[in-house]
């Protein structure tokens, strides 16, 4: 485990400890005392303040990264080059350029990895699990996957299946809302609210979860238009953003992200020919948070045929970890990696570019040579002006 802060302690370490056939071998943090305390609390045999030393000594199978975004690229690349798979907290990194560097350090589907047991290790400031070579180790990879756990809940899986199979008819309209509240004290942490350390504001650090789930349900997008503003918080990034999106299917949608909303909500709504599908929660959901409203022409018998999930999985870190470990053992690329893991980051970057430039951005247009490829702000210190003046 690299990074032993709140997200590691509250989400990743409990999931790793409960996972079968996983041994947490090390905790790493730049703060040696914090790494040592984490190891003692969770019964982890070793603690380190240096990632490279841990990788050399422990040779983990899986590294879990729970550090600030500015460290993700360097730590993920180091782990991959050491032969470890990576599971990294969101946002994946600060830019599409950094994401592509991580992807370039992965193995291939044909790469043969050495065999070994699956164990996890935690390291300083970032969290990582590791699997030693041996039985069950993947014959392919290593790969880097990113934390988008909301995809893995039974409600999301059921909705995705119905929509992708066309059982609810053609999609027409989508709404995606992440309206949360973060006060000034939250941004007193030095790396928050800065382009160079966080890579963006609520669109990158908060709303990206709901955007990932939206794209999982709706499929690829072709164009985005956006506005963003810095309305209340003393930050370099935005604290509110809105976007309009055109999907490959022809459907249209809107996305809103905020950290200024006293009544917090996370919502997704998809209107299709035969039903409206809605999810309303804040930081996690159960099956009961999903609602299906049949269109007037749909009979009760037809609606009953949509069925319900057979389990009630919440879309947790544990659920995604189970999927990742299964992929490691089977030697296949995991979900939320490669092109699949890049999609939400590209959308968010395009939203920023659209907000800064005041013009539509097409999918695939942000490539090497585009200033937004290396910096989601485009290197603009006046980035909010264009967005505000377009109002």
N, C-alpha and C positions, 0 to 999 in steps of 0.2 A: 504494500500500500504506500503510494507516494503522496504525501500530504495527509496530515492527521487531524485536520480541523473538523468543523461541525458536520459537513456532508459525509466525510469518511466515517466519523464516529456514529452518526445517526442513521445512515442508510447503508453504506457499503460494507462496513465491518460486520454488522449483524447478518447481512445477506451472505457474505462469504463464510462466516462461522456456521451458518445453518446449512450451507450447501454440502451435499454428500461428496466424499472423495476429494475434498479440497483442504489443503493445509496452508494456513497463513504463515509465511516463513520470516517476513521482515516488515518493519514499519520504518518509513523514511520521512524526515522533516528537517528543514534547515535549522529549526530550533531543536537542538539535541535533547533538551529536557522534555519537550513535548513528545518527541519520538519515543523517548524512554518511558514516559508516562503512559503513552498509548500502548506500547508493547506490554507493559505490566498489567494494564486494565484488561486487555484482550488475550493475555496468555501467549503473546507472540514471542518466539525465542530470540529474535535479534532486532536491534534498532540501529539506524544509521542517520547521518546528517549529509551524506553524499550519495547521489544516485549511482554514479559509475562504480563506486566501491561496492555498493549493494549488488549491482548487476554482475560484477565479476565474482563475488564471493558466493552469492546465493544461486545464480543461474536460474532465475524463476521462469516458469512457463507462461505466466500471465502477470502483467503489471497493471494495477488500477491507479489512475492518475486523478487526484483530487486537489490539484494546486490551482492558483489563479491562471486565467487564460494565457497570459504572456509566457508561461512556462510550458504550455502543452506541447508545442511543436518540438522543442529541444528534448524534452523528456520522452515523448512518444518515439521520436526517431532513435534516441539512444536505446530504448527498450527493444524496438524492432530489430535494430542492428545487432543486438545481443542475442537475438533469437526468440525473444518473448512476444507473445500476443499482448495487445493493449486494449484496455477498456478505459476510456477517458471521459470525464465529466463534460457537460456542455458549458459554454459553446465549444465546439471541437477545437477551435483556435481563433486567432484574431483576424484571419484573412483567408481568401481562396488560395493565395500563393502559399501560405503556411500549410493549408490542407493538402495541397498537391505535393509539397515536400514530404509530408507524412506518408501519403499514398505511395510515393516513389521509393520509400524505404521498406515497404512491405515485401513479403515473399510473393511467389506466384502459385497458381494452382498446381503447378508441376513440381514446385520445390519440395524436396524430401527433408523433413525435419527428423532429428534424432528422437528416440523414444524416451519416455519417462513418466513419472507420476504427475498428477496435476496438483500443484500447490500454489498458494498465493502469498505475496509479500507486500508489506506496507512500508513506504518510505517517506522521508521527510517532505513536508509541505505538499506532496502529491501522494496519491494512493495508488497502489498497484498490486495485483494478484499475480502469482506466477505458478506455472506448472512445470515440473522438472520433466526431462525427457524420459520416456519409458512407456508402459502400457497406457493406451488411450490417448497418447499425444498425437496431434494431427500430422498427417503426411503432407500437408500443404500449409502455406502461410510462412511466417506469422502475419496476422492482419491486425489492423487497428479499428476498433468499433467505438461508437460514441453513445453517451447516455441519452437516449430518447425513450424513457421507460413507459410513457403513456401509450405507445403503440401496443404494448404487450398485455394490456388488460383484456379480459374476455369480452367486455362490451365493445371495445374498439375492434377486436378481431372479428366479432360477429357482424358489426356494421360494415367493415371493410369487405367482408365476404359477400354480403348481400348487395352492396353497391357495385363491386367489381364484376359480379355475375349478372348484373342487369336486372336483378329481381325486384328492385324498387323503381325501375324505369330510368329514363335519362336524367342526369343531374342538371339543374338549372341555376341555382343560386346557393352561395355559401357565405356564412358569416363566421368570423373567428375573432374572439375577444379575450384578451388578457389584460384586465384592468385591476391592478394590484396597488398596494400602498407601501412606499418606502420613505421614511422620514430622513431628515438631515443627518441624524446619527448614523444611519445605515451607510451613508456616503462618506462618513468620517474615516472609514477604512481606506488607506492611501491608494490602493489600486482600483477602487471602484469609481465609475463615472468618467473614466479616461479612455481615449481611443488607444493610446499606446500600451495600456496594460489590460484593458477589458475588451477592447475591440468594438465597443458600441454600448448603447444604453439598454432600455427595457426590451427593445426588439431583438437584441442579440442575447441578453442574459436572462430574460424572463419569458417573453412571448415566443421564443424559438421552439419551446416545447409544444405549444398549441399549433404553431405553424407546421411543425413536423407531422402532427396528427392530422391536420387539415389536408396536407399533401398526400398523406397515406390513404385518406379516404377519397380525395378528389383526383389524384393523379397529377401528371405534369402540368406546369403552367407555361404560358407563352409570352405574357407581357404583364408588367406591373407599373402603376403610377402611384406616387406617394407624396405625403407631406410629413414633416417632422418639426418639432419645436422644443426649445428649452424654456419652459414656462415658469418653473418654481424652484427646482433644485439647483444648487451651486455645483454644477458638473460641466464637463467639457462636451459630453454627448447629449443626446436628446433625453427628455423625460416623458414625452408623448409622441406617438407616431400613428399615422393612418395610411392604409394602402388600398388600392383597387387592383384586382388581379383578374386576368383572363386565362382560363384553363384550356388545355389542348382539346378537351371535350366540347368546347364552346360555352361552357358554364362561366358565370361571372361571380366574383366574391369580393368581400371587403374584410380587412384585417385592422384591428386597433390594438395598440399596446400602450399601457400607461403605468406609471408608478405614483400617480397622484390621486388615486381613487379610494376614498374612505370605505366604500362598500366594495370589497374585493370579489371578483368573479372571474372564472375561466369558462368560456362557453364556445361551443361549436354548433352551428345549425346548418344542415344541408337540405334544401328543398329539391325534391326529385319529382318525376311525373306522377308517381304513385304514393309518395309518402314524404313527410318531413321528419328528419332524424335530428334529434337534439341531445346535446350533452351539456349539463350544467353542474359545475363543481367549483372548487378553489384550487387545492393543491393535489388532489387525488380523487378518484371516483370508484364507485361500485356499479354493478349492473343497474341498480335502482336509479342512478343518475342519468341513464339513457332513456329517452322517450321517443316512441314511434307514433306519428299521427297519420293514419291512412287518408288518402285523397277521397273525395266524396264518391267516386265511382268504384272504389275498391270494396269488395264484399268482406264481411267478417271472416268468411272461410279463407279468402285469399290472404288477409292480414295474419290469420292464425298460421298460415303456411310459412310465414317468415321465421317462425320459431323463436327460441330464446337461447342464450348461451348455456352450455351444459355445466359450466363452473362459474364462480364469481371471483375472478382474479382482478386485482385493483390497478394493474399497470404500475407495478412497483419495481424497484431496483432488483429485488430478488427474482422477479419474473424474467427480466431481461438477462440477468446473470445466468439463470437456468438455460435459456436459449443459447447464450454465448458459449457456455461450457459444452452443450450438446454439439454445437458447430465445431468447437475445437477438437472434440473427440472423433467427430466424423470427418474432419479434414476438409471443411467447406467454408467459404466466405460467410461471415455472419451478417445478419441484418444490421442496418445502421453503420455500414462501413462502405468504403469505395464510393461509387457513384450514388448509391442509396444514402450514405451518410452525408454526402456533400450537398444534397438537394436543398435542405433547409438553409444551409449557410449561403448558398448561391441566391436563394430568394431574399434573404435578409439583406445581403450585400446589394442586390438590385434595388431593394426598397430604399436603402440609403442613397444610392446613386440617383434614383428617380427624385427623391426629396431634395437633394443638393442641386441637381441640374434643372429641375422643373420640367423634365420631359419623360416620356415613356422609356422603359428599359426592356429589352427583349431577352428571353432566356438564351444563354450561351454567348451573349455579347461581351461579358466581362472576362477578358482573357489577358494573357501576359502583354504588357505594354499599356494597358488601361490603368490609370492611377488607382482606381477602385479595386483592382486585383490584389494589390499589396496593402491597401489601407481602405477600409470601408467608408471613411470620411472623404476619400479622394485627396487627402492631404490638405483639405480646405479648413482654415480656422474660422471662416465666415459661413460655414456650411448651413446654418439655419436661415440665413438671409434670403436665399433663393426660395426656400420652402415657404417662408412666411410671406414673402412678397407675392407669391402666386395666389394667395388668398384674396 
